[in-house]
Amino acid sequence: MPYVNIKITREGATPDQKAELIRGVTRLLQDVLGKNPQTTVVVIDEVDTDNWGIGGESVTVRRKRGQ
């Protein structure tokens, strides 16, 4: 049973976009590894940019500086 966890920043991914990610990842695992789509689990976690850090700073701070 494949389990895939997708983490993205919480910046307005639509329900349709998330559904497309779930379908696409499920199809990819089926096509490449022969995994059963009925037992493939895909979870999307949306993380606030204040809670996502790169290089010792939050994404919020980096984006305010234009990085």
Beta strands, then each sheet from edge to edge (+ up, - down):
strand 1: 3-9
strand 2: 41-47
strand 3: 53-54
strand 4: 57-58
sheet 1: 1+ 2+
sheet 2: 3+ 4-
end
